[in-house]
Amino acid sequence: MKLKRILAVLLVLMTCAALCLSVSAAQATRGDVITVLFTHDLHSHLLPTTNDSGKGEYGGYAKLMTLINIQKKIDPNAILVDGGDFSMGSLFQTAYPTSALELRIMGAMGYDATTFGNHEYDYLPSGLKSMLNAAVASGDPLPAIVCANYLPPVEGQEGYDAAMWEAFNNYGVKKYIILERGGVYYAIFGIFGYDADDCAPNSGMVFEDPAAVAQETVDAAVAECESVYGAHPVVVCLSHSGTSDGMGEDYELAEAVNGIDVIVSGHTHSTLKEPIEVNGTLIVSATDYGRRLGVLKLRFDGQAVSLVDYMLMDVTGTVKKEPGIEALIEQYKTAVEEDYLSKYGYTFDQVLINNPYTFDTAGQVSSTPHESTLCNVFSDAYKWAAERATGRKVDVAVTAAGVIRGSLPVGAVTVSDVFNAASLGVGTEGELIGIYLTGKDLKNAIELDASVQPLMHSAQLFMSGAEYSFNQKRMIFNRVDYAMLRADDGTLTPIDNGKLYFVVAGMYMGQMLGSVEETSMGLLTVTPRDAEGNPIAVNDLVNYVLRDENGNPLKEWAAIASYLETMGGEMDARYAEPDGRKVVYASLNPVKLLKNANIFTYAVLILAAVIIAAPVLIICAVRRRKKHKKG
C-alpha cells in the first residue's frame, strides 16, 4: 500500500514535470527568431547592372536568388516579400502587358507577396488588366499581391470597369493575406502612398487615406487570425510610400497606426542601414534594382516583436548565379528579342559604342542644377532622331531629370544599357512627341528649370537647341538672365515671344510641361500647342507621338541608340565636357541681380521698399504729431 502511494506520487510528479517541459517548450517556440527577407523597387532589373564606372556590376535576380537560398537554409521558415515597383526599368518591361515576366520570375524565386507601386500603372489600366490576366494564364507560381487603399472604382463609382475587377479577382489581389510559417502566422497587407498616387495620374484607381485604411486592415487581419487560427499574427505592411532622411510618409504611417510590426518601405529607393523604430513598428528599406537583399530577424513572443538582427546583403559581382533563375532569364531575353527588339533591328546585348567618358549617375543628374553631358547626349539624340523621322527642323528638344533612370557606363554601351537609362513612359516606353510652344512659353520652360528645380529635383530640364544662364541668387521666377536659340553650327538667335517653335520631348516631359501652371502655383504657364497654335490638352498628347521610317512610335531609347550608332563606334569627344548650353552660377552683384529683371523682381523690390519705408514714415508722422501738440 505504501509502495502504491509512492508510485502515485512519482506519477503525479512526472506528469507535472512533463507539463512544465511542455509549457517551457511552447514558450521557447513562441520566442524563436523569425526571418523576413525583403526587396523593393526592383524595376525589372532581372540582369546585373554595370556600375557607372564601367568596372564591376551589381544586382541580378540569379545572384539575388543565391542569397535568398542561403538565408532560407539558415531559416527554412523565412518569408520573402517585396515593396512594389517590381516592373518598369529594363527591356523585360516590354513584355509586361503580354507576358508578366516580372511576376512570373518572382513566383519562381519564391516570393510570398508583393504590392503595387506607381510604375505598375505605367501601361495604363488596360496594361495592368492585361498583365494580371497574362500572369494567371501562364500557369506559373505567382506571388500574392496585396493592396488595401488603391483599388479600382466599385460599381456605381465613376470609372467603374467590370473587366478590371475581373482581372483583380482572377489574380486574387487582396487587401491582406494571412500566411503561416513554422507555427507563426503573418498578416501581410499593402499600402499605396500619397506621392506614389501623384506619380500615377493615369492609374484609374481610387486612392484612400493610407493611415485610416491601414488601421482598419490591421484590425481586420488580426481579428481574423485570432478567431480562425487562435494566434496573434506578425503584422507586415508592404508600403509603397517611402522614407526620406529618417522621416517621410512611412514614418507618419507608423506613428498613426497601431499594431504594425514591420513596414517594408518602397517608392523612395531608400537605404536604411538600421531600422527606424516608431510606435512599436520597425521600418526597413534595402535600396533599389536588387542591389541588396534585406534580412530582418525578429523575436516574436506571441504578441509583439523585438529586433534581433538586421542585414543588407550586397548583391555584387562576387555572388554566384543560381542556375535555374539564370536559365529562366535567358529564355526571357530571347522572347524579348523576338517579340520586341526585332521591330527596331536590335538585339539585347548588342554593343552600340565604346564610351571613354564618365557620365552623371541618375542621382547626380537631379541632385544639383548643372549642365549634364549625359543629358546633352540624350536631348541631342531626340533632336537628331526627330528631324530624321519627320523631315522637319526641330527648334528645341527637351529631357528632364525625372525621366533619367540610369547612366551610360564607361566602356561598351549596349542596347540594354540605353533602354535602362531612358525607358520611362506612360504605356509607351518613353515615346517622343512633337509639339509647338510660343517663344514666351519656351522662356517660361527655361525659367521652370531655374526656379522650380530646388523645390522639385525631377523638374530640372536639359535642352538641345538652346543655351541659357541663370543666377541662383536672383528672385524666384526671374533667375534666368540670358536665353537664346542655338543652332547645330553654334549660331545664336533671340527667342521671339510671339513665334511658334517646334519642340520635341518625351511623353512624360510633355505632360510635365502641361502641368507647369499648377507646379508654379499659377505664376508660370507652358501650353503645348499644335502647328496652328491651338492648345493641346494633356490627355491628347498621345496623338502627337512621332514615328520612325517604319511607322513605329519613336522611342526615347531607340532615338539614343540610333544616334550613338552614327558616331562610328566611339563616343563623340564633344560629350567629354559641358559645352556651355546651360550655365548655372550664384552672384549677389547688383548688376547681375537686376539684369533683365521682370515683374517678379520689381514686385519684390517695391514690397521691400514699402517695408523699409513704412517704419520711417510712421516715425516721421509720430514726430510731426508730437511737434504739433507742443505747438
Secondary structure as GFF3:
##gff-version 3
##sequence-region A 1 631
A	DSSP	alpha_helix	2	30	.	.	.	ID=ss1
A	DSSP	beta_strand	33	39	.	.	.	ID=ss2
A	DSSP	beta_strand	49	50	.	.	.	ID=ss3
A	DSSP	beta_strand	57	58	.	.	.	ID=ss4
A	DSSP	alpha_helix	61	74	.	.	.	ID=ss5
A	DSSP	beta_strand	79	82	.	.	.	ID=ss6
A	DSSP	three_ten_helix	91	95	.	.	.	ID=ss7
A	DSSP	alpha_helix	96	99	.	.	.	ID=ss8
A	DSSP	alpha_helix	101	108	.	.	.	ID=ss9
A	DSSP	beta_strand	113	114	.	.	.	ID=ss10
A	DSSP	three_ten_helix	118	121	.	.	.	ID=ss11
A	DSSP	alpha_helix	124	138	.	.	.	ID=ss12
A	DSSP	beta_strand	144	145	.	.	.	ID=ss13
A	DSSP	beta_strand	150	151	.	.	.	ID=ss14
A	DSSP	alpha_helix	162	171	.	.	.	ID=ss15
A	DSSP	beta_strand	176	181	.	.	.	ID=ss16
A	DSSP	beta_strand	184	192	.	.	.	ID=ss17
A	DSSP	alpha_helix	194	198	.	.	.	ID=ss18
A	DSSP	beta_strand	206	207	.	.	.	ID=ss19
A	DSSP	alpha_helix	210	229	.	.	.	ID=ss20
A	DSSP	beta_strand	234	240	.	.	.	ID=ss21
A	DSSP	alpha_helix	249	256	.	.	.	ID=ss22
A	DSSP	beta_strand	262	266	.	.	.	ID=ss23
A	DSSP	beta_strand	276	278	.	.	.	ID=ss24
A	DSSP	beta_strand	281	284	.	.	.	ID=ss25
A	DSSP	beta_strand	292	300	.	.	.	ID=ss26
A	DSSP	beta_strand	305	314	.	.	.	ID=ss27
A	DSSP	alpha_helix	323	339	.	.	.	ID=ss28
A	DSSP	three_ten_helix	341	344	.	.	.	ID=ss29
A	DSSP	beta_strand	351	355	.	.	.	ID=ss30
A	DSSP	alpha_helix	362	367	.	.	.	ID=ss31
A	DSSP	alpha_helix	373	390	.	.	.	ID=ss32
A	DSSP	beta_strand	396	400	.	.	.	ID=ss33
A	DSSP	three_ten_helix	401	403	.	.	.	ID=ss34
A	DSSP	beta_strand	411	414	.	.	.	ID=ss35
A	DSSP	alpha_helix	415	421	.	.	.	ID=ss36
A	DSSP	beta_strand	432	438	.	.	.	ID=ss37
A	DSSP	alpha_helix	439	452	.	.	.	ID=ss38
A	DSSP	three_ten_helix	457	459	.	.	.	ID=ss39
A	DSSP	beta_strand	461	464	.	.	.	ID=ss40
A	DSSP	beta_strand	466	471	.	.	.	ID=ss41
A	DSSP	beta_strand	480	486	.	.	.	ID=ss42
A	DSSP	beta_strand	492	494	.	.	.	ID=ss43
A	DSSP	beta_strand	500	506	.	.	.	ID=ss44
A	DSSP	alpha_helix	507	514	.	.	.	ID=ss45
A	DSSP	alpha_helix	516	519	.	.	.	ID=ss46
A	DSSP	three_ten_helix	538	544	.	.	.	ID=ss47
A	DSSP	alpha_helix	556	565	.	.	.	ID=ss48
A	DSSP	three_ten_helix	573	575	.	.	.	ID=ss49
A	DSSP	beta_strand	582	585	.	.	.	ID=ss50
A	DSSP	alpha_helix	590	594	.	.	.	ID=ss51
A	DSSP	alpha_helix	599	630	.	.	.	ID=ss52
###
